Amino acid sequence: MAHSCPRCGQPVQRGYNAGTQLAAGLIGALFYAAFGSFQCKGCGKIVQSEFPADVRTKIALQSVLMVLGAIALAGFCLWLMSEQK
Ligand SMILES: [Zn+2]
């Protein structure tokens, strides 16, 4: 799941934090993590266009899986709520 920084080769993390998760909720945080920029400890913010094409393909695939997971989670929550009526 970890990618290397295109500038220094160090591992980068997806650029989101706990505050974003609290503000936007779990599903919003998932979308933000899927499409947001990356964070390198050495270089700071890395936009996805800085990564080589093959890495961007992997990031996009992971993002699709994360969004599908978020949609499944939302559907499950809606199903739970409708069951409790
Ligand atoms: Zn870096």
PDB file of the backbone (N, CA, C, O) and the ligand in Angstrom, with CONECT records:
HET     ZN  A 101       1
ATOM      1  N   MET A   1       0.842  -1.204   0.000  1.00  0.00           N
ATOM      2  CA  MET A   1       0.000   0.000   0.000  1.00  0.00           C
ATOM      3  C   MET A   1       0.876   1.253   0.000  1.00  0.00           C
ATOM      4  O   MET A   1       0.423   2.318  -0.419  1.00  0.00           O
ATOM      5  N   ALA A   2       2.122   1.141   0.464  1.00  0.00           N
ATOM      6  CA  ALA A   2       2.995   2.311   0.536  1.00  0.00           C
ATOM      7  C   ALA A   2       3.623   2.602  -0.819  1.00  0.00           C
ATOM      8  O   ALA A   2       3.979   1.684  -1.558  1.00  0.00           O
ATOM      9  N   HIS A   3       3.753   3.869  -1.135  1.00  0.00           N
ATOM     10  CA  HIS A   3       4.408   4.307  -2.367  1.00  0.00           C
ATOM     11  C   HIS A   3       5.662   5.083  -2.006  1.00  0.00           C
ATOM     12  O   HIS A   3       5.820   5.569  -0.886  1.00  0.00           O
ATOM     13  N   SER A   4       6.562   5.188  -3.002  1.00  0.00           N
ATOM     14  CA  SER A   4       7.793   5.928  -2.765  1.00  0.00           C
ATOM     15  C   SER A   4       7.655   7.347  -3.270  1.00  0.00           C
ATOM     16  O   SER A   4       6.977   7.605  -4.264  1.00  0.00           O
ATOM     17  N   CYS A   5       8.308   8.271  -2.570  1.00  0.00           N
ATOM     18  CA  CYS A   5       8.306   9.657  -2.991  1.00  0.00           C
ATOM     19  C   CYS A   5       9.050   9.799  -4.316  1.00  0.00           C
ATOM     20  O   CYS A   5      10.158   9.279  -4.448  1.00  0.00           O
ATOM     21  N   PRO A   6       8.465  10.497  -5.311  1.00  0.00           N
ATOM     22  CA  PRO A   6       9.154  10.672  -6.594  1.00  0.00           C
ATOM     23  C   PRO A   6      10.372  11.579  -6.485  1.00  0.00           C
ATOM     24  O   PRO A   6      11.193  11.612  -7.401  1.00  0.00           O
ATOM     25  N   ARG A   7      10.505  12.302  -5.406  1.00  0.00           N
ATOM     26  CA  ARG A   7      11.642  13.218  -5.248  1.00  0.00           C
ATOM     27  C   ARG A   7      12.801  12.559  -4.503  1.00  0.00           C
ATOM     28  O   ARG A   7      13.944  12.645  -4.952  1.00  0.00           O
ATOM     29  N   CYS A   8      12.526  11.892  -3.354  1.00  0.00           N
ATOM     30  CA  CYS A   8      13.610  11.385  -2.518  1.00  0.00           C
ATOM     31  C   CYS A   8      13.535   9.886  -2.287  1.00  0.00           C
ATOM     32  O   CYS A   8      14.453   9.323  -1.690  1.00  0.00           O
ATOM     33  N   GLY A   9      12.473   9.212  -2.739  1.00  0.00           N
ATOM     34  CA  GLY A   9      12.392   7.758  -2.604  1.00  0.00           C
ATOM     35  C   GLY A   9      11.897   7.266  -1.263  1.00  0.00           C
ATOM     36  O   GLY A   9      11.760   6.059  -1.067  1.00  0.00           O
ATOM     37  N   GLN A  10      11.625   8.168  -0.332  1.00  0.00           N
ATOM     38  CA  GLN A  10      11.099   7.755   0.964  1.00  0.00           C
ATOM     39  C   GLN A  10       9.622   7.385   0.842  1.00  0.00           C
ATOM     40  O   GLN A  10       8.929   7.852  -0.063  1.00  0.00           O
ATOM     41  N   PRO A  11       9.149   6.546   1.756  1.00  0.00           N
ATOM     42  CA  PRO A  11       7.726   6.192   1.706  1.00  0.00           C
ATOM     43  C   PRO A  11       6.844   7.416   1.957  1.00  0.00           C
ATOM     44  O   PRO A  11       7.168   8.263   2.790  1.00  0.00           O
ATOM     45  N   VAL A  12       5.730   7.501   1.233  1.00  0.00           N
ATOM     46  CA  VAL A  12       4.791   8.599   1.419  1.00  0.00           C
ATOM     47  C   VAL A  12       3.487   8.045   1.980  1.00  0.00           C
ATOM     48  O   VAL A  12       3.157   6.873   1.800  1.00  0.00           O
ATOM     49  N   GLN A  13       2.767   8.908   2.655  1.00  0.00           N
ATOM     50  CA  GLN A  13       1.472   8.545   3.209  1.00  0.00           C
ATOM     51  C   GLN A  13       0.390   9.341   2.504  1.00  0.00           C
ATOM     52  O   GLN A  13       0.632  10.424   1.971  1.00  0.00           O
ATOM     53  N   ARG A  14      -0.792   8.786   2.514  1.00  0.00           N
ATOM     54  CA  ARG A  14      -1.913   9.542   1.968  1.00  0.00           C
ATOM     55  C   ARG A  14      -2.168  10.759   2.848  1.00  0.00           C
ATOM     56  O   ARG A  14      -2.170  10.661   4.075  1.00  0.00           O
ATOM     57  N   GLY A  15      -2.388  11.934   2.192  1.00  0.00           N
ATOM     58  CA  GLY A  15      -2.433  13.183   2.923  1.00  0.00           C
ATOM     59  C   GLY A  15      -3.773  13.470   3.568  1.00  0.00           C
ATOM     60  O   GLY A  15      -4.527  14.316   3.087  1.00  0.00           O
ATOM     61  N   TYR A  16      -4.071  12.790   4.627  1.00  0.00           N
ATOM     62  CA  TYR A  16      -5.258  13.152   5.388  1.00  0.00           C
ATOM     63  C   TYR A  16      -4.932  13.028   6.868  1.00  0.00           C
ATOM     64  O   TYR A  16      -3.977  12.346   7.240  1.00  0.00           O
ATOM     65  N   ASN A  17      -5.714  13.676   7.707  1.00  0.00           N
ATOM     66  CA  ASN A  17      -5.440  13.616   9.139  1.00  0.00           C
ATOM     67  C   ASN A  17      -6.722  13.363   9.917  1.00  0.00           C
ATOM     68  O   ASN A  17      -7.813  13.327   9.347  1.00  0.00           O
ATOM     69  N   ALA A  18      -6.578  13.189  11.216  1.00  0.00           N
ATOM     70  CA  ALA A  18      -7.724  12.853  12.058  1.00  0.00           C
ATOM     71  C   ALA A  18      -8.771  13.957  12.039  1.00  0.00           C
ATOM     72  O   ALA A  18      -9.967  13.674  12.104  1.00  0.00           O
ATOM     73  N   GLY A  19      -8.336  15.215  11.950  1.00  0.00           N
ATOM     74  CA  GLY A  19      -9.277  16.323  11.921  1.00  0.00           C
ATOM     75  C   GLY A  19     -10.189  16.260  10.714  1.00  0.00           C
ATOM     76  O   GLY A  19     -11.388  16.520  10.814  1.00  0.00           O
ATOM     77  N   THR A  20      -9.610  15.912   9.566  1.00  0.00           N
ATOM     78  CA  THR A  20     -10.415  15.765   8.358  1.00  0.00           C
ATOM     79  C   THR A  20     -11.435  14.655   8.537  1.00  0.00           C
ATOM     80  O   THR A  20     -12.589  14.785   8.127  1.00  0.00           O
ATOM     81  N   GLN A  21     -11.000  13.557   9.156  1.00  0.00           N
ATOM     82  CA  GLN A  21     -11.907  12.434   9.352  1.00  0.00           C
ATOM     83  C   GLN A  21     -13.071  12.821  10.251  1.00  0.00           C
ATOM     84  O   GLN A  21     -14.215  12.446   9.993  1.00  0.00           O
ATOM     85  N   LEU A  22     -12.774  13.581  11.318  1.00  0.00           N
ATOM     86  CA  LEU A  22     -13.839  14.004  12.223  1.00  0.00           C
ATOM     87  C   LEU A  22     -14.807  14.939  11.521  1.00  0.00           C
ATOM     88  O   LEU A  22     -16.020  14.833  11.701  1.00  0.00           O
ATOM     89  N   ALA A  23     -14.267  15.866  10.712  1.00  0.00           N
ATOM     90  CA  ALA A  23     -15.097  16.870  10.069  1.00  0.00           C
ATOM     91  C   ALA A  23     -15.962  16.263   8.976  1.00  0.00           C
ATOM     92  O   ALA A  23     -17.143  16.591   8.861  1.00  0.00           O
ATOM     93  N   ALA A  24     -15.388  15.393   8.184  1.00  0.00           N
ATOM     94  CA  ALA A  24     -16.090  14.909   7.002  1.00  0.00           C
ATOM     95  C   ALA A  24     -16.756  13.566   7.235  1.00  0.00           C
ATOM     96  O   ALA A  24     -17.561  13.124   6.416  1.00  0.00           O
ATOM     97  N   GLY A  25     -16.433  12.913   8.338  1.00  0.00           N
ATOM     98  CA  GLY A  25     -16.983  11.591   8.565  1.00  0.00           C
ATOM     99  C   GLY A  25     -16.170  10.546   7.839  1.00  0.00           C
ATOM    100  O   GLY A  25     -15.313  10.871   7.019  1.00  0.00           O
ATOM    101  N   LEU A  26     -16.439   9.297   8.140  1.00  0.00           N
ATOM    102  CA  LEU A  26     -15.628   8.198   7.603  1.00  0.00           C
ATOM    103  C   LEU A  26     -15.687   8.151   6.083  1.00  0.00           C
ATOM    104  O   LEU A  26     -14.657   7.971   5.433  1.00  0.00           O
ATOM    105  N   ILE A  27     -16.861   8.307   5.513  1.00  0.00           N
ATOM    106  CA  ILE A  27     -17.004   8.179   4.065  1.00  0.00           C
ATOM    107  C   ILE A  27     -16.334   9.346   3.347  1.00  0.00           C
ATOM    108  O   ILE A  27     -15.660   9.160   2.334  1.00  0.00           O
ATOM    109  N   GLY A  28     -16.526  10.558   3.885  1.00  0.00           N
ATOM    110  CA  GLY A  28     -15.852  11.714   3.313  1.00  0.00           C
ATOM    111  C   GLY A  28     -14.343  11.577   3.396  1.00  0.00           C
ATOM    112  O   GLY A  28     -13.632  11.957   2.466  1.00  0.00           O
ATOM    113  N   ALA A  29     -13.845  11.034   4.507  1.00  0.00           N
ATOM    114  CA  ALA A  29     -12.409  10.841   4.680  1.00  0.00           C
ATOM    115  C   ALA A  29     -11.876   9.829   3.679  1.00  0.00           C
ATOM    116  O   ALA A  29     -10.766   9.974   3.167  1.00  0.00           O
ATOM    117  N   LEU A  30     -12.680   8.798   3.402  1.00  0.00           N
ATOM    118  CA  LEU A  30     -12.264   7.802   2.416  1.00  0.00           C
ATOM    119  C   LEU A  30     -12.132   8.437   1.033  1.00  0.00           C
ATOM    120  O   LEU A  30     -11.167   8.173   0.315  1.00  0.00           O
ATOM    121  N   PHE A  31     -13.097   9.269   0.662  1.00  0.00           N
ATOM    122  CA  PHE A  31     -13.043   9.941  -0.633  1.00  0.00           C
ATOM    123  C   PHE A  31     -11.850  10.891  -0.685  1.00  0.00           C
ATOM    124  O   PHE A  31     -11.162  10.986  -1.701  1.00  0.00           O
ATOM    125  N   TYR A  32     -11.615  11.592   0.422  1.00  0.00           N
ATOM    126  CA  TYR A  32     -10.490  12.525   0.480  1.00  0.00           C
ATOM    127  C   TYR A  32      -9.181  11.763   0.347  1.00  0.00           C
ATOM    128  O   TYR A  32      -8.273  12.197  -0.363  1.00  0.00           O
ATOM    129  N   ALA A  33      -9.083  10.618   1.035  1.00  0.00           N
ATOM    130  CA  ALA A  33      -7.860   9.811   0.974  1.00  0.00           C
ATOM    131  C   ALA A  33      -7.655   9.246  -0.422  1.00  0.00           C
ATOM    132  O   ALA A  33      -6.523   9.101  -0.882  1.00  0.00           O
ATOM    133  N   ALA A  34      -8.766   8.926  -1.097  1.00  0.00           N
ATOM    134  CA  ALA A  34      -8.669   8.314  -2.417  1.00  0.00           C
ATOM    135  C   ALA A  34      -8.185   9.308  -3.460  1.00  0.00           C
ATOM    136  O   ALA A  34      -7.418   8.937  -4.348  1.00  0.00           O
ATOM    137  N   PHE A  35      -8.612  10.562  -3.374  1.00  0.00           N
ATOM    138  CA  PHE A  35      -8.319  11.530  -4.426  1.00  0.00           C
ATOM    139  C   PHE A  35      -7.389  12.645  -3.977  1.00  0.00           C
ATOM    140  O   PHE A  35      -6.997  13.488  -4.785  1.00  0.00           O
ATOM    141  N   GLY A  36      -7.030  12.661  -2.696  1.00  0.00           N
ATOM    142  CA  GLY A  36      -6.173  13.712  -2.186  1.00  0.00           C
ATOM    143  C   GLY A  36      -4.714  13.501  -2.553  1.00  0.00           C
ATOM    144  O   GLY A  36      -4.360  12.512  -3.193  1.00  0.00           O
ATOM    145  N   SER A  37      -3.877  14.437  -2.143  1.00  0.00           N
ATOM    146  CA  SER A  37      -2.460  14.352  -2.427  1.00  0.00           C
ATOM    147  C   SER A  37      -1.777  13.475  -1.377  1.00  0.00           C
ATOM    148  O   SER A  37      -2.391  13.064  -0.392  1.00  0.00           O
ATOM    149  N   PHE A  38      -0.491  13.199  -1.613  1.00  0.00           N
ATOM    150  CA  PHE A  38       0.284  12.390  -0.698  1.00  0.00           C
ATOM    151  C   PHE A  38       1.181  13.282   0.140  1.00  0.00           C
ATOM    152  O   PHE A  38       1.400  14.451  -0.176  1.00  0.00           O
ATOM    153  N   GLN A  39       1.695  12.701   1.219  1.00  0.00           N
ATOM    154  CA  GLN A  39       2.501  13.461   2.166  1.00  0.00           C
ATOM    155  C   GLN A  39       3.829  12.739   2.362  1.00  0.00           C
ATOM    156  O   GLN A  39       3.851  11.582   2.784  1.00  0.00           O
ATOM    157  N   CYS A  40       4.943  13.418   2.056  1.00  0.00           N
ATOM    158  CA  CYS A  40       6.275  12.848   2.282  1.00  0.00           C
ATOM    159  C   CYS A  40       6.874  13.517   3.512  1.00  0.00           C
ATOM    160  O   CYS A  40       6.761  14.729   3.694  1.00  0.00           O
ATOM    161  N   LYS A  41       7.523  12.693   4.365  1.00  0.00           N
ATOM    162  CA  LYS A  41       8.130  13.246   5.581  1.00  0.00           C
ATOM    163  C   LYS A  41       9.210  14.269   5.239  1.00  0.00           C
ATOM    164  O   LYS A  41       9.385  15.251   5.960  1.00  0.00           O
ATOM    165  N   GLY A  42       9.942  14.041   4.130  1.00  0.00           N
ATOM    166  CA  GLY A  42      11.051  14.921   3.770  1.00  0.00           C
ATOM    167  C   GLY A  42      10.635  16.116   2.934  1.00  0.00           C
ATOM    168  O   GLY A  42      11.143  17.219   3.134  1.00  0.00           O
ATOM    169  N   CYS A  43       9.703  15.910   1.985  1.00  0.00           N
ATOM    170  CA  CYS A  43       9.399  16.942   0.981  1.00  0.00           C
ATOM    171  C   CYS A  43       8.060  17.615   1.210  1.00  0.00           C
ATOM    172  O   CYS A  43       7.771  18.630   0.576  1.00  0.00           O
ATOM    173  N   GLY A  44       7.231  17.077   2.103  1.00  0.00           N
ATOM    174  CA  GLY A  44       5.918  17.664   2.296  1.00  0.00           C
ATOM    175  C   GLY A  44       4.911  17.111   1.302  1.00  0.00           C
ATOM    176  O   GLY A  44       4.913  15.921   0.987  1.00  0.00           O
ATOM    177  N   LYS A  45       4.051  17.995   0.816  1.00  0.00           N
ATOM    178  CA  LYS A  45       2.936  17.565  -0.026  1.00  0.00           C
ATOM    179  C   LYS A  45       3.405  17.144  -1.419  1.00  0.00           C
ATOM    180  O   LYS A  45       4.182  17.853  -2.058  1.00  0.00           O
ATOM    181  N   ILE A  46       2.932  15.994  -1.883  1.00  0.00           N
ATOM    182  CA  ILE A  46       3.243  15.490  -3.219  1.00  0.00           C
ATOM    183  C   ILE A  46       1.914  15.307  -3.957  1.00  0.00           C
ATOM    184  O   ILE A  46       1.061  14.540  -3.510  1.00  0.00           O
ATOM    185  N   VAL A  47       1.735  15.995  -5.068  1.00  0.00           N
ATOM    186  CA  VAL A  47       0.511  15.796  -5.840  1.00  0.00           C
ATOM    187  C   VAL A  47       0.666  14.535  -6.685  1.00  0.00           C
ATOM    188  O   VAL A  47       1.777  14.132  -7.030  1.00  0.00           O
ATOM    189  N   GLN A  48      -0.468  13.923  -7.011  1.00  0.00           N
ATOM    190  CA  GLN A  48      -0.408  12.620  -7.681  1.00  0.00           C
ATOM    191  C   GLN A  48       0.231  12.702  -9.060  1.00  0.00           C
ATOM    192  O   GLN A  48       0.766  11.705  -9.544  1.00  0.00           O
ATOM    193  N   SER A  49       0.190  13.875  -9.710  1.00  0.00           N
ATOM    194  CA  SER A  49       0.760  13.999 -11.047  1.00  0.00           C
ATOM    195  C   SER A  49       2.286  13.930 -11.031  1.00  0.00           C
ATOM    196  O   SER A  49       2.907  13.799 -12.086  1.00  0.00           O
ATOM    197  N   GLU A  50       2.901  14.017  -9.842  1.00  0.00           N
ATOM    198  CA  GLU A  50       4.362  13.927  -9.765  1.00  0.00           C
ATOM    199  C   GLU A  50       4.846  12.482  -9.819  1.00  0.00           C
ATOM    200  O   GLU A  50       6.022  12.233 -10.084  1.00  0.00           O
ATOM    201  N   PHE A  51       3.955  11.533  -9.572  1.00  0.00           N
ATOM    202  CA  PHE A  51       4.358  10.136  -9.590  1.00  0.00           C
ATOM    203  C   PHE A  51       4.462   9.646 -11.034  1.00  0.00           C
ATOM    204  O   PHE A  51       3.769  10.154 -11.915  1.00  0.00           O
ATOM    205  N   PRO A  52       5.335   8.652 -11.279  1.00  0.00           N
ATOM    206  CA  PRO A  52       5.391   8.062 -12.623  1.00  0.00           C
ATOM    207  C   PRO A  52       4.078   7.380 -12.981  1.00  0.00           C
ATOM    208  O   PRO A  52       3.286   7.044 -12.100  1.00  0.00           O
ATOM    209  N   ALA A  53       3.845   7.175 -14.289  1.00  0.00           N
ATOM    210  CA  ALA A  53       2.543   6.712 -14.773  1.00  0.00           C
ATOM    211  C   ALA A  53       2.150   5.373 -14.158  1.00  0.00           C
ATOM    212  O   ALA A  53       0.983   5.181 -13.814  1.00  0.00           O
ATOM    213  N   ASP A  54       3.099   4.437 -14.010  1.00  0.00           N
ATOM    214  CA  ASP A  54       2.718   3.124 -13.496  1.00  0.00           C
ATOM    215  C   ASP A  54       2.293   3.192 -12.038  1.00  0.00           C
ATOM    216  O   ASP A  54       1.411   2.447 -11.610  1.00  0.00           O
ATOM    217  N   VAL A  55       2.925   4.095 -11.265  1.00  0.00           N
ATOM    218  CA  VAL A  55       2.531   4.271  -9.867  1.00  0.00           C
ATOM    219  C   VAL A  55       1.154   4.926  -9.803  1.00  0.00           C
ATOM    220  O   VAL A  55       0.326   4.570  -8.965  1.00  0.00           O
ATOM    221  N   ARG A  56       0.915   5.899 -10.708  1.00  0.00           N
ATOM    222  CA  ARG A  56      -0.401   6.562 -10.718  1.00  0.00           C
ATOM    223  C   ARG A  56      -1.508   5.563 -11.016  1.00  0.00           C
ATOM    224  O   ARG A  56      -2.608   5.673 -10.473  1.00  0.00           O
ATOM    225  N   THR A  57      -1.221   4.569 -11.893  1.00  0.00           N
ATOM    226  CA  THR A  57      -2.206   3.532 -12.196  1.00  0.00           C
ATOM    227  C   THR A  57      -2.551   2.753 -10.937  1.00  0.00           C
ATOM    228  O   THR A  57      -3.721   2.473 -10.677  1.00  0.00           O
ATOM    229  N   LYS A  58      -1.519   2.398 -10.143  1.00  0.00           N
ATOM    230  CA  LYS A  58      -1.765   1.656  -8.896  1.00  0.00           C
ATOM    231  C   LYS A  58      -2.554   2.511  -7.916  1.00  0.00           C
ATOM    232  O   LYS A  58      -3.472   2.018  -7.260  1.00  0.00           O
ATOM    233  N   ILE A  59      -2.203   3.790  -7.812  1.00  0.00           N
ATOM    234  CA  ILE A  59      -2.918   4.693  -6.908  1.00  0.00           C
ATOM    235  C   ILE A  59      -4.386   4.782  -7.322  1.00  0.00           C
ATOM    236  O   ILE A  59      -5.283   4.746  -6.480  1.00  0.00           O
ATOM    237  N   ALA A  60      -4.620   4.899  -8.643  1.00  0.00           N
ATOM    238  CA  ALA A  60      -5.998   5.006  -9.126  1.00  0.00           C
ATOM    239  C   ALA A  60      -6.780   3.742  -8.808  1.00  0.00           C
ATOM    240  O   ALA A  60      -7.948   3.808  -8.423  1.00  0.00           O
ATOM    241  N   LEU A  61      -6.135   2.587  -8.969  1.00  0.00           N
ATOM    242  CA  LEU A  61      -6.802   1.311  -8.679  1.00  0.00           C
ATOM    243  C   LEU A  61      -7.159   1.236  -7.195  1.00  0.00           C
ATOM    244  O   LEU A  61      -8.272   0.848  -6.840  1.00  0.00           O
ATOM    245  N   GLN A  62      -6.208   1.608  -6.328  1.00  0.00           N
ATOM    246  CA  GLN A  62      -6.480   1.616  -4.891  1.00  0.00           C
ATOM    247  C   GLN A  62      -7.610   2.573  -4.567  1.00  0.00           C
ATOM    248  O   GLN A  62      -8.460   2.279  -3.726  1.00  0.00           O
ATOM    249  N   SER A  63      -7.620   3.745  -5.248  1.00  0.00           N
ATOM    250  CA  SER A  63      -8.651   4.742  -4.988  1.00  0.00           C
ATOM    251  C   SER A  63     -10.025   4.196  -5.338  1.00  0.00           C
ATOM    252  O   SER A  63     -10.987   4.394  -4.597  1.00  0.00           O
ATOM    253  N   VAL A  64     -10.115   3.494  -6.493  1.00  0.00           N
ATOM    254  CA  VAL A  64     -11.397   2.906  -6.898  1.00  0.00           C
ATOM    255  C   VAL A  64     -11.855   1.906  -5.849  1.00  0.00           C
ATOM    256  O   VAL A  64     -13.026   1.892  -5.470  1.00  0.00           O
ATOM    257  N   LEU A  65     -10.930   1.063  -5.374  1.00  0.00           N
ATOM    258  CA  LEU A  65     -11.285   0.066  -4.355  1.00  0.00           C
ATOM    259  C   LEU A  65     -11.751   0.745  -3.068  1.00  0.00           C
ATOM    260  O   LEU A  65     -12.707   0.299  -2.434  1.00  0.00           O
ATOM    261  N   MET A  66     -11.063   1.836  -2.686  1.00  0.00           N
ATOM    262  CA  MET A  66     -11.444   2.547  -1.466  1.00  0.00           C
ATOM    263  C   MET A  66     -12.833   3.158  -1.598  1.00  0.00           C
ATOM    264  O   MET A  66     -13.633   3.113  -0.663  1.00  0.00           O
ATOM    265  N   VAL A  67     -13.117   3.739  -2.787  1.00  0.00           N
ATOM    266  CA  VAL A  67     -14.425   4.358  -2.990  1.00  0.00           C
ATOM    267  C   VAL A  67     -15.508   3.290  -3.012  1.00  0.00           C
ATOM    268  O   VAL A  67     -16.587   3.486  -2.452  1.00  0.00           O
ATOM    269  N   LEU A  68     -15.225   2.150  -3.662  1.00  0.00           N
ATOM    270  CA  LEU A  68     -16.191   1.054  -3.663  1.00  0.00           C
ATOM    271  C   LEU A  68     -16.456   0.591  -2.230  1.00  0.00           C
ATOM    272  O   LEU A  68     -17.595   0.298  -1.866  1.00  0.00           O
ATOM    273  N   GLY A  69     -15.394   0.529  -1.418  1.00  0.00           N
ATOM    274  CA  GLY A  69     -15.554   0.172  -0.016  1.00  0.00           C
ATOM    275  C   GLY A  69     -16.428   1.170   0.715  1.00  0.00           C
ATOM    276  O   GLY A  69     -17.269   0.793   1.531  1.00  0.00           O
ATOM    277  N   ALA A  70     -16.222   2.477   0.413  1.00  0.00           N
ATOM    278  CA  ALA A  70     -17.001   3.527   1.054  1.00  0.00           C
ATOM    279  C   ALA A  70     -18.471   3.419   0.667  1.00  0.00           C
ATOM    280  O   ALA A  70     -19.360   3.595   1.500  1.00  0.00           O
ATOM    281  N   ILE A  71     -18.717   3.124  -0.629  1.00  0.00           N
ATOM    282  CA  ILE A  71     -20.104   2.997  -1.095  1.00  0.00           C
ATOM    283  C   ILE A  71     -20.765   1.786  -0.431  1.00  0.00           C
ATOM    284  O   ILE A  71     -21.923   1.849  -0.019  1.00  0.00           O
ATOM    285  N   ALA A  72     -20.010   0.676  -0.332  1.00  0.00           N
ATOM    286  CA  ALA A  72     -20.536  -0.522   0.320  1.00  0.00           C
ATOM    287  C   ALA A  72     -20.867  -0.230   1.777  1.00  0.00           C
ATOM    288  O   ALA A  72     -21.888  -0.681   2.295  1.00  0.00           O
ATOM    289  N   LEU A  73     -19.989   0.532   2.435  1.00  0.00           N
ATOM    290  CA  LEU A  73     -20.201   0.900   3.840  1.00  0.00           C
ATOM    291  C   LEU A  73     -21.449   1.767   3.976  1.00  0.00           C
ATOM    292  O   LEU A  73     -22.250   1.572   4.891  1.00  0.00           O
ATOM    293  N   ALA A  74     -21.614   2.740   3.047  1.00  0.00           N
ATOM    294  CA  ALA A  74     -22.786   3.612   3.088  1.00  0.00           C
ATOM    295  C   ALA A  74     -24.055   2.797   2.875  1.00  0.00           C
ATOM    296  O   ALA A  74     -25.059   3.003   3.557  1.00  0.00           O
ATOM    297  N   GLY A  75     -24.002   1.874   1.927  1.00  0.00           N
ATOM    298  CA  GLY A  75     -25.162   1.022   1.659  1.00  0.00           C
ATOM    299  C   GLY A  75     -25.508   0.172   2.872  1.00  0.00           C
ATOM    300  O   GLY A  75     -26.682  -0.005   3.199  1.00  0.00           O
ATOM    301  N   PHE A  76     -24.479  -0.355   3.542  1.00  0.00           N
ATOM    302  CA  PHE A  76     -24.689  -1.179   4.729  1.00  0.00           C
ATOM    303  C   PHE A  76     -25.326  -0.353   5.845  1.00  0.00           C
ATOM    304  O   PHE A  76     -26.231  -0.830   6.531  1.00  0.00           O
ATOM    305  N   CYS A  77     -24.851   0.899   6.030  1.00  0.00           N
ATOM    306  CA  CYS A  77     -25.412   1.777   7.061  1.00  0.00           C
ATOM    307  C   CYS A  77     -26.880   2.092   6.755  1.00  0.00           C
ATOM    308  O   CYS A  77     -27.725   2.070   7.650  1.00  0.00           O
ATOM    309  N   LEU A  78     -27.172   2.382   5.489  1.00  0.00           N
ATOM    310  CA  LEU A  78     -28.556   2.667   5.100  1.00  0.00           C
ATOM    311  C   LEU A  78     -29.436   1.444   5.355  1.00  0.00           C
ATOM    312  O   LEU A  78     -30.566   1.570   5.826  1.00  0.00           O
ATOM    313  N   TRP A  79     -28.904   0.253   5.038  1.00  0.00           N
ATOM    314  CA  TRP A  79     -29.648  -0.982   5.254  1.00  0.00           C
ATOM    315  C   TRP A  79     -29.910  -1.185   6.747  1.00  0.00           C
ATOM    316  O   TRP A  79     -31.010  -1.568   7.146  1.00  0.00           O
ATOM    317  N   LEU A  80     -28.875  -0.920   7.577  1.00  0.00           N
ATOM    318  CA  LEU A  80     -29.034  -1.056   9.033  1.00  0.00           C
ATOM    319  C   LEU A  80     -30.132  -0.126   9.539  1.00  0.00           C
ATOM    320  O   LEU A  80     -30.982  -0.528  10.334  1.00  0.00           O
ATOM    321  N   MET A  81     -30.104   1.152   9.059  1.00  0.00           N
ATOM    322  CA  MET A  81     -31.087   2.141   9.515  1.00  0.00           C
ATOM    323  C   MET A  81     -32.498   1.726   9.099  1.00  0.00           C
ATOM    324  O   MET A  81     -33.447   1.882   9.868  1.00  0.00           O
ATOM    325  N   SER A  82     -32.633   1.193   7.872  1.00  0.00           N
ATOM    326  CA  SER A  82     -33.962   0.827   7.411  1.00  0.00           C
ATOM    327  C   SER A  82     -34.472  -0.405   8.166  1.00  0.00           C
ATOM    328  O   SER A  82     -35.681  -0.587   8.312  1.00  0.00           O
ATOM    329  N   GLU A  83     -33.559  -1.244   8.642  1.00  0.00           N
ATOM    330  CA  GLU A  83     -33.956  -2.441   9.391  1.00  0.00           C
ATOM    331  C   GLU A  83     -34.473  -2.084  10.784  1.00  0.00           C
ATOM    332  O   GLU A  83     -35.263  -2.829  11.364  1.00  0.00           O
ATOM    333  N   GLN A  84     -34.029  -0.949  11.317  1.00  0.00           N
ATOM    334  CA  GLN A  84     -34.366  -0.601  12.696  1.00  0.00           C
ATOM    335  C   GLN A  84     -35.711   0.094  12.825  1.00  0.00           C
ATOM    336  O   GLN A  84     -36.154   0.374  13.939  1.00  0.00           O
ATOM    337  N   LYS A  85     -36.372   0.379  11.699  1.00  0.00           N
ATOM    338  CA  LYS A  85     -37.661   1.053  11.776  1.00  0.00           C
ATOM    339  C   LYS A  85     -38.737   0.103  12.318  1.00  0.00           C
ATOM    340  O   LYS A  85     -39.895   0.497  12.454  1.00  0.00           O
TER     341      LYS A  85
HETATM  342 ZN    ZN A 101      10.187  13.033  -0.510  1.00  0.00          ZN2+
END
